[in-house]
Amino acid sequence: MKATLRPALLLDRDGVVNEEVGYLYKVADCRFIDGIFALCRAFAARGFAIVIATNQSGIGRGLYDEAAFDELMAWMRGEFARERITLDAVYHCPDHPTEGKGVYRRTNPWRKPGPGMFLQASRDLSLDLARSWCVGDKASDIAAGRAAGVGTLVLLDPAVAATGRHGDHWVVPNLAAALDLLLSAPEG
């Protein structure tokens, strides 16, 4: 019997889950974006896996190491758990094709706009990417979702005044507007 595939909410981290501070790796510097927990709870209630997929070239640039990233993500998982949300998986790409040092200086299909992290999540978690949502704050996040075949693409841009459709993706001013999109979408 074939397992039923489930959709996922695929989130960029910096600028979507937490405020962008430039190479975040310290718990003390982390501030969550307003509405992230409500958004994740609503998606989880509809049966979506919650996944973070984040470029982390700060590791490749030598600004912090994998251990610091892991420590911050363990803390974040704890904060999500306190909000009654399970992070089903976290994927990161430390590589950068021009700024990475040593083994981190390479082109990697996991680095957004490449779809690698989303495709790996799909394999690991038995995801239905066509029914999944990608929320990011950069064009590269949307491009990665598009390349992976993610069904609903949402660009978070606080500079826009209102939610709007731009070609194949939505643009929203805040996470509450992304939640409104979910609540207005048919279930199933």
C-alpha positions as CSV (number, residue, x, y, z in Angstrom):
1,M,0.0,0.0,0.0
2,K,1.4,3.4,-1.0
3,A,1.7,5.9,1.8
4,T,-0.4,9.0,1.6
5,L,1.7,12.1,0.8
6,R,1.1,15.1,3.0
7,P,1.6,18.8,2.1
8,A,4.1,21.0,3.9
9,L,4.6,24.6,4.8
10,L,8.2,25.3,3.6
11,L,9.6,28.3,5.3
12,D,12.7,30.3,4.8
13,R,14.2,31.2,8.1
14,D,15.8,34.7,8.1
15,G,13.2,37.3,7.3
16,V,10.2,34.9,7.6
17,V,10.6,32.9,10.9
18,N,12.9,35.4,12.5
19,E,13.9,39.0,11.9
20,E,16.8,39.4,9.4
21,V,19.8,40.5,11.4
22,G,22.5,39.4,9.0
23,Y,24.0,35.9,9.7
24,L,22.0,35.1,12.8
25,Y,23.6,32.4,14.9
26,K,23.1,33.7,18.5
27,V,19.9,33.0,20.5
28,A,20.3,36.5,22.1
29,D,19.9,38.1,18.6
30,C,16.8,36.1,17.6
31,R,13.4,37.9,17.4
32,F,10.6,36.0,15.8
33,I,8.5,37.6,13.1
34,D,5.1,38.6,14.3
35,G,2.5,36.0,13.3
36,I,4.9,33.1,12.6
37,F,3.5,30.9,15.4
38,A,-0.2,31.5,14.4
39,L,0.7,30.8,10.8
40,C,2.4,27.5,11.6
41,R,-0.3,26.4,14.0
42,A,-3.0,27.0,11.3
43,F,-1.0,25.0,8.7
44,A,-0.3,22.2,11.2
45,A,-4.0,22.0,12.1
46,R,-4.7,21.3,8.4
47,G,-2.2,18.4,8.4
48,F,0.8,20.2,6.9
49,A,4.3,19.3,7.9
50,I,6.3,22.4,9.0
51,V,9.7,22.6,7.5
52,I,12.4,25.3,7.5
53,A,14.8,25.4,4.5
54,T,17.5,28.0,4.8
55,N,20.6,29.2,3.0
56,Q,23.3,29.5,5.7
57,S,26.3,30.9,3.9
58,G,27.5,32.4,7.1
59,I,28.9,28.9,7.9
60,G,30.6,28.7,4.6
61,R,32.0,32.2,5.0
62,G,33.5,31.2,8.4
63,L,31.3,33.6,10.4
64,Y,30.0,30.8,12.6
65,D,30.1,27.0,12.5
66,E,27.7,24.1,12.2
67,A,27.6,23.7,16.0
68,A,26.4,27.3,16.5
69,F,23.7,26.8,13.8
70,D,22.6,23.6,15.5
71,E,22.5,25.2,18.9
72,L,20.3,28.0,17.6
73,M,18.0,25.6,15.8
74,A,17.6,23.4,18.9
75,W,16.6,26.5,20.8
76,M,14.1,27.5,18.0
77,R,12.6,24.0,18.0
78,G,12.1,24.4,21.8
79,E,10.4,27.8,21.3
80,F,8.1,26.3,18.6
81,A,7.3,23.4,20.9
82,R,6.4,25.9,23.7
83,E,3.9,27.3,21.1
84,R,2.5,23.7,20.5
85,I,4.1,23.5,17.1
86,T,6.4,20.7,15.8
87,L,9.1,21.6,13.4
88,D,9.1,18.4,11.3
89,A,12.5,19.2,9.7
90,V,15.1,21.8,9.2
91,Y,17.4,21.9,6.2
92,H,20.3,24.2,5.6
93,C,22.9,24.9,2.9
94,P,26.2,26.3,4.2
95,D,27.8,26.5,0.7
96,H,28.3,29.6,-1.4
97,P,29.8,29.5,-4.9
98,T,32.0,32.5,-4.6
99,E,32.2,33.5,-0.9
100,G,32.5,30.1,0.7
101,K,35.8,29.1,2.2
102,G,37.4,25.7,1.6
103,V,34.9,22.9,1.1
104,Y,32.1,25.4,1.3
105,R,33.1,27.2,-1.9
106,R,31.0,25.3,-4.3
107,T,27.8,25.4,-6.3
108,N,25.2,23.2,-4.5
109,P,21.7,22.4,-5.7
110,W,20.5,22.8,-2.1
111,R,21.4,26.5,-2.1
112,K,18.3,28.5,-3.1
113,P,17.3,29.3,-5.8
114,G,18.1,25.6,-6.3
115,P,15.3,23.2,-5.3
116,G,17.5,20.7,-3.4
117,M,16.3,21.3,0.1
118,F,12.7,21.1,-0.9
119,L,13.2,17.9,-2.9
120,Q,15.1,16.3,0.0
121,A,12.3,17.3,2.4
122,S,9.8,15.7,-0.1
123,R,11.8,12.4,-0.1
124,D,12.4,12.4,3.7
125,L,8.9,13.3,4.8
126,S,6.8,11.9,1.9
127,L,5.5,15.3,0.9
128,D,3.1,16.3,-1.8
129,L,4.9,19.4,-3.1
130,A,2.1,20.3,-5.5
131,R,-0.2,20.8,-2.4
132,S,2.5,22.5,-0.4
133,W,3.2,26.1,0.3
134,C,6.5,28.0,0.2
135,V,6.8,31.3,2.2
136,G,10.0,33.3,1.6
137,D,11.2,36.9,1.6
138,K,13.5,36.7,-1.4
139,A,13.1,36.0,-5.1
140,S,15.4,33.0,-4.6
141,D,13.0,31.4,-2.2
142,I,10.2,31.7,-4.7
143,A,12.4,30.4,-7.5
144,A,13.4,27.4,-5.4
145,G,9.7,26.6,-4.7
146,R,8.9,27.0,-8.3
147,A,11.7,24.7,-9.4
148,A,10.6,22.1,-6.9
149,G,7.0,22.2,-8.0
150,V,5.6,23.7,-4.9
151,G,1.9,24.5,-5.5
152,T,1.5,27.8,-3.6
153,L,4.3,30.4,-3.5
154,V,4.1,33.3,-1.2
155,L,6.6,36.2,-1.0
156,L,6.7,38.2,2.2
157,D,7.4,41.8,1.4
158,P,6.6,44.3,4.2
159,A,7.0,47.2,1.6
160,V,3.7,46.2,-0.2
161,A,0.5,47.8,1.0
162,A,-1.8,44.8,0.4
163,T,-1.9,41.2,-0.7
164,G,-1.7,40.7,-4.5
165,R,-1.1,38.1,-7.1
166,H,2.1,38.5,-9.2
167,G,2.2,35.9,-12.0
168,D,2.6,32.5,-10.3
169,H,3.0,33.7,-6.7
170,W,1.4,35.8,-4.0
171,V,3.0,38.8,-2.4
172,V,1.9,39.6,1.2
173,P,2.8,42.5,3.5
174,N,2.9,40.3,6.6
175,L,2.4,36.8,7.9
176,A,-1.2,37.6,9.0
177,A,-2.0,38.2,5.3
178,A,-0.4,34.8,4.5
179,L,-2.7,33.2,7.1
180,D,-5.7,34.9,5.5
181,L,-4.7,33.3,2.1
182,L,-4.7,29.9,3.9
183,L,-8.0,30.5,5.5
184,S,-9.6,31.5,2.2
185,A,-8.2,28.4,0.4
186,P,-10.4,25.3,0.1
187,E,-9.2,22.4,2.3
188,G,-8.1,19.2,0.7
